[in-house]
Amino acid sequence: MSRNDSKYFSTTKKGEIPELKEELNSQYKDKRKDAVKKVIAAMTVGKDVSSLFTDVVNCMQTENLELKKLVYLYLINYAKSQPDLAILAVNTFVKDSQDPNPLIRALAVRTMGCIRVDKITEYLCDPLQRCLKDDDPYVRKTAAICVAKLYDINAELVEDRGFLDSLKDLISDNNPMVVANAVAALAEIQENSSRPIFELTSSTLSKLLTALNECTEWGQVFILDALSRYKAADAREAENIVERVTPRLQHANCAVVLSAVKMILQQMELITSTDVVRNLCKKMAPPLVTLLSAEPEIQYVALRNINLIVQRRPTILAHEIKVLLEFKEYATEVDVDFVRKAVRAIGRCAIKLERAAERCISVLLELIKIKVNYVVQEAIIVIKDIFRRYPNTYESIIATLCENLDTLDEPEAKASMIWIIGEYAERIDNADELLESFLESFPEEPAQVQLQLLTATVKLFLKKPTEGPQQMIQVVLNNATVETDNPDLRDRAYIYWRLLSTDPEAAKDVVLAEKPVITDDSNQLDPSLLDELLVNIATLSSVYHKPPDAFVTRTYLSAQKTEDDDYPEGSETGYSESPGNHANVPASPPSASYSTPASVAPASPPPTAPVPDLLGDLMGTDNSSIVPPDEPTTTTGPPLSIVLPTSVGHGFQVSAQLTRQDGQIFYSMLFENNTHVPLDGFMIQFNKNTFGLAAAGPLQVPQLQPGTSARTLLPMVMFQNMSQGPPSSLLQVAVKNNQQPVWYFNDKFSFHVLFTEDGIMERSAFLETWRSLPDSNEVSKDFPAIVIDSVEATLDRLAASNVFFIAKRKNANQDVFYFSAKIPQGIPLLIELTTVVGNPGAKCAIKTPSPEMSAFFFEAIETLLRS
């Protein structure tokens, strides 16, 4: 951006608004039409053109459908701020609702429904009544959706004027599109009502099944969702319904397939014939498998839904999926984490499916022979569990495992191998020598390995009470009682010592007792929760595996929506508010919906004073940010990045991400306990960092029982503990609990979290700031993979992260956008983004008083453009 570019921010004309006003009142139709287009364009980029309201409304009196649509779009946007002037348009709306052209009739009633102004609502009733009984099906289906919008504005009015009865009458309409929209409207009204509104009867059922075959794919989704709530009278009726719906399983639209599966699963609960159930499972299997050939996003949704389905119907994919050889191939990939998960999956298959256990063991042995370190260690871990699942069955492979002792360097693998040696010491000739090789490093081993060594040595002594094991047990017990400060290890050693010294037979009964056979119930849900999730297949509930109430705030018309819903189908014009309004207007609470997520987070606790030093100076920092556990608070939210994996944390896993909510920075954290003991007493500390980020409130994590998790939002403050040197987006964090040592991890955050809400600038201020900064402060970077398909969506997304739109201009065939942002301490960020809309490639130039941070700013902007 050069000094000569200021012409794009100013004009030598007498004024844009007066010129538009003059053109809107021109006697020439084409000139008025062009003027309205200019007004809409200005409104789209965030300019305030509300002063032209009366002039634009005067352009409604036209036969030109395109011009009428543009005027209606303007009215929807500004009617809320100009309710008194909006009344001027009522007569035209009423007139248009009786126009000979059905498109104009539908457009009029649709627009009146979108204008959420109480004064206009009463004028909408009569046109809506007429349109619900219009001769044209397009008008009727549009009016059906308008009833749902009117109900959201004034539920009492809808019920008093009989609109609900009119909607129910439309279910008998001879046009399937009208039926589908009527069902969609009634379903939406039912969601927002605390009393029954839409109940299917046997007569209604027949009409919906008839319309199902002829309406569009989204109409089919609405009808199938409604059918899934119908309770069949008996098994015969359920079979008849399923027979009519089964062809939908072959539909090309994934939503239709999942909705059909949901409906069939609900009706199968009433079907008593095992042959019919078996045949239905066979019919559902291929469509579900086909979903896994779609895009990755659809694959993920399909897999999450399939997970629920197979828990209810375990045999549904029994003959469709062959995974063992696929897992074996995965286990030879180069991605270490991916390989580990593949090996673990083979182990889970062996534990879950007895008939596949022998083949799984064979595959694991083949993988061990590859001699890849991490593959061998993962294989030993899962084989230990297989031994526990099938005792006295596959112990013949122990010799092969013992050949790989020298490769073991991970605590979990070492502990697993030690358990195997101790458990089967009587079958291993040189068991004492093998254990002795581990004892040499006993004091340096992690607690997990020390505990297994202690128990395995005691087992060896009880099974082979010879001179060698006797010497070993003395060494181990001495190390575990005198040389250690681990209370768990010391207590267990004392118990063993007392048992061995007083009653060796009792020690055998305790230590060598027959162990229960393990099972793998991972991913198994509580039956009541599974029932609820199956009812909500094909919604976010089935993806999150959480009931809708866990992430959606249900309100019954207690809050007015501020944004208009999209029409389910048949919409000619999509209406949306200008991006300029989004930056400063807070979003209102969302309406109740089981398929739309709502952000649910607790109010952030107030900052508290530092507490005394508990962790000590872990990383050369001061202790002002140490926080003890307080009352537990659990929050929900999107998946977080794993910063401390289970394999490193000895069963303790931490996921985290720095986020910004309502002007406050939080550290969103998820703690998962995959150990065998409860974890409590959680504390956290942040190392010195570029922005001095530190904890501002208590770390609220309850005691975690084995197999449970807890999520929390930790409020953060800035400029508390700043580091010297070059800027960095890396957080160094220490986490501790009462049962484990201190764990350290690094977490890289995106700089857009730091963008503050006061970053918007007036254009004159933007230009003045740009000029005041030296050219050496301007840095540019190319984003070759960035594609901006929708300007409005991109502006909305940036504004949501406090990157505010300033202006736009054309440069040859390119679009040039200007944005402003601000980071703490009032450091401005001026952005120039050049691209060709719809084509790959963009160039970003940034001018800031802190150019040394430009690399992080570019990363943040690129992340926002990609999201």
LINKAHU-V390961 format. One record per backbone hydrogen bond with DSSP energy under -1.0 kcal/mol. CO is the residue of the C=O (numbers start at 1). NH is the residue of the N-H. If there is no record, write none. Layout:
CO_NH ; CO_NH
This chain:
2_5 ; 5_8 ; 6_9 ; 15_19 ; 16_20 ; 17_21 ; 18_22 ; 19_23 ; 20_24 ; 21_25 ; 23_26 ; 28_32 ; 29_33 ; 30_34 ; 31_35 ; 32_36 ; 33_37 ; 34_38 ; 35_39 ; 36_40 ; 37_41 ; 38_42 ; 39_43 ; 40_44 ; 41_45 ; 42_47 ; 43_46 ; 49_52 ; 50_53 ; 52_56 ; 53_57 ; 54_58 ; 56_59 ; 57_60 ; 60_62 ; 64_68 ; 65_69 ; 66_70 ; 67_71 ; 68_72 ; 69_73 ; 70_74 ; 71_75 ; 72_76 ; 73_77 ; 74_78 ; 75_79 ; 78_82 ; 82_86 ; 85_88 ; 86_89 ; 87_90 ; 89_93 ; 90_94 ; 91_95 ; 92_96 ; 93_97 ; 95_98 ; 96_99 ; 101_105 ; 102_106 ; 103_107 ; 104_108 ; 105_109 ; 106_110 ; 107_111 ; 108_112 ; 109_113 ; 110_114 ; 111_115 ; 114_116 ; 115_117 ; 117_120 ; 117_121 ; 121_124 ; 124_128 ; 125_129 ; 126_130 ; 127_131 ; 128_132 ; 130_133 ; 131_134 ; 136_140 ; 137_141 ; 138_142 ; 139_143 ; 140_144 ; 141_145 ; 142_146 ; 143_147 ; 144_148 ; 145_149 ; 146_150 ; 147_151 ; 148_152 ; 149_153 ; 150_154 ; 154_158 ; 155_159 ; 156_160 ; 157_161 ; 158_163 ; 162_166 ; 163_167 ; 164_168 ; 165_169 ; 166_170 ; 169_172 ; 170_173 ; 175_179 ; 176_180 ; 177_181 ; 178_182 ; 179_183 ; 180_184 ; 181_185 ; 182_186 ; 183_187 ; 184_188 ; 185_189 ; 186_190 ; 187_191 ; 188_192 ; 190_193 ; 201_205 ; 202_206 ; 203_207 ; 204_208 ; 205_209 ; 206_210 ; 207_211 ; 208_212 ; 211_214 ; 211_215 ; 216_220 ; 217_221 ; 218_222 ; 219_223 ; 220_224 ; 221_225 ; 222_226 ; 223_227 ; 224_228 ; 226_229 ; 227_230 ; 234_238 ; 235_239 ; 236_240 ; 237_241 ; 238_242 ; 239_243 ; 240_244 ; 241_245 ; 242_246 ; 245_248 ; 246_249 ; 247_250 ; 248_251 ; 253_257 ; 254_258 ; 255_259 ; 256_260 ; 257_261 ; 258_262 ; 259_263 ; 260_264 ; 261_265 ; 262_266 ; 263_267 ; 264_268 ; 267_270 ; 273_277 ; 274_278 ; 275_279 ; 276_280 ; 277_281 ; 278_282 ; 279_283 ; 280_284 ; 281_285 ; 284_288 ; 285_289 ; 286_290 ; 287_291 ; 289_292 ; 290_293 ; 291_294 ; 295_299 ; 296_300 ; 297_301 ; 298_302 ; 299_303 ; 300_304 ; 301_305 ; 302_306 ; 303_307 ; 304_308 ; 305_309 ; 306_310 ; 308_312 ; 309_313 ; 313_316 ; 315_318 ; 317_320 ; 317_321 ; 323_327 ; 324_328 ; 325_329 ; 326_330 ; 327_331 ; 329_332 ; 330_333 ; 335_339 ; 336_340 ; 337_341 ; 338_342 ; 339_343 ; 340_344 ; 341_345 ; 342_346 ; 343_347 ; 344_348 ; 345_349 ; 346_350 ; 347_351 ; 348_352 ; 349_353 ; 353_356 ; 354_357 ; 356_360 ; 357_361 ; 358_362 ; 359_363 ; 360_364 ; 361_365 ; 362_366 ; 363_367 ; 364_368 ; 365_369 ; 368_371 ; 372_376 ; 373_377 ; 374_378 ; 375_379 ; 376_380 ; 377_381 ; 378_382 ; 379_383 ; 380_384 ; 381_385 ; 382_386 ; 383_387 ; 384_388 ; 385_389 ; 386_390 ; 394_397 ; 395_398 ; 397_401 ; 398_402 ; 401_404 ; 402_405 ; 404_407 ; 405_408 ; 410_414 ; 411_415 ; 412_416 ; 413_417 ; 414_418 ; 415_419 ; 416_420 ; 417_421 ; 418_422 ; 419_423 ; 420_424 ; 422_425 ; 424_427 ; 428_431 ; 430_434 ; 431_435 ; 432_436 ; 433_437 ; 435_439 ; 436_440 ; 438_441 ; 439_442 ; 442_445 ; 446_450 ; 447_451 ; 448_452 ; 449_453 ; 450_454 ; 451_455 ; 452_456 ; 453_457 ; 454_458 ; 455_459 ; 456_460 ; 457_461 ; 458_462 ; 459_463 ; 460_464 ; 464_466 ; 466_470 ; 467_471 ; 468_472 ; 469_473 ; 470_474 ; 471_475 ; 472_476 ; 473_477 ; 474_478 ; 475_479 ; 476_480 ; 477_481 ; 478_482 ; 478_483 ; 486_490 ; 487_491 ; 488_492 ; 489_493 ; 490_494 ; 491_495 ; 492_496 ; 493_497 ; 494_498 ; 495_499 ; 496_500 ; 497_501 ; 498_502 ; 499_503 ; 503_507 ; 504_508 ; 505_509 ; 506_510 ; 507_511 ; 508_512 ; 521_524 ; 526_530 ; 527_531 ; 528_532 ; 529_533 ; 530_534 ; 531_535 ; 534_537 ; 536_539 ; 540_544 ; 541_545 ; 541_546 ; 547_550 ; 548_551 ; 548_552 ; 551_598 ; 578_581 ; 616_618 ; 623_626 ; 641_656 ; 644_654 ; 645_649 ; 646_651 ; 649_652 ; 651_674 ; 653_672 ; 654_643 ; 654_644 ; 655_670 ; 657_668 ; 659_666 ; 661_664 ; 664_661 ; 665_716 ; 666_659 ; 667_714 ; 668_657 ; 669_712 ; 670_655 ; 671_710 ; 672_653 ; 673_707 ; 679_704 ; 680_738 ; 683_736 ; 685_734 ; 689_692 ; 689_723 ; 691_719 ; 692_720 ; 694_717 ; 696_608 ; 699_701 ; 704_679 ; 705_708 ; 708_673 ; 710_671 ; 712_669 ; 714_667 ; 715_696 ; 717_694 ; 721_689 ; 729_749 ; 731_747 ; 732_687 ; 733_745 ; 734_685 ; 735_743 ; 736_683 ; 743_735 ; 745_733 ; 747_731 ; 750_753 ; 751_754 ; 762_766 ; 763_767 ; 764_768 ; 765_769 ; 766_770 ; 767_771 ; 768_772 ; 769_773 ; 774_777 ; 775_778 ; 777_848 ; 779_846 ; 781_844 ; 783_786 ; 786_841 ; 788_838 ; 790_794 ; 791_795 ; 792_796 ; 793_797 ; 794_798 ; 795_799 ; 796_800 ; 798_803 ; 799_802 ; 804_820 ; 807_818 ; 809_816 ; 811_814 ; 814_811 ; 815_835 ; 816_809 ; 817_833 ; 818_806 ; 818_807 ; 819_831 ; 820_804 ; 821_829 ; 822_756 ; 823_827 ; 827_823 ; 829_821 ; 830_847 ; 831_819 ; 832_845 ; 833_817 ; 834_843 ; 835_815 ; 836_839 ; 842_783 ; 843_834 ; 844_781 ; 845_832 ; 846_779 ; 847_830 ; 850_853 ; 851_854 ; 853_857 ; 854_858 ; 855_859 ; 856_860 ; 857_861 ; 858_862 ; 859_863 ; 860_864 ; 861_865 ; 862_866 ; 863_867
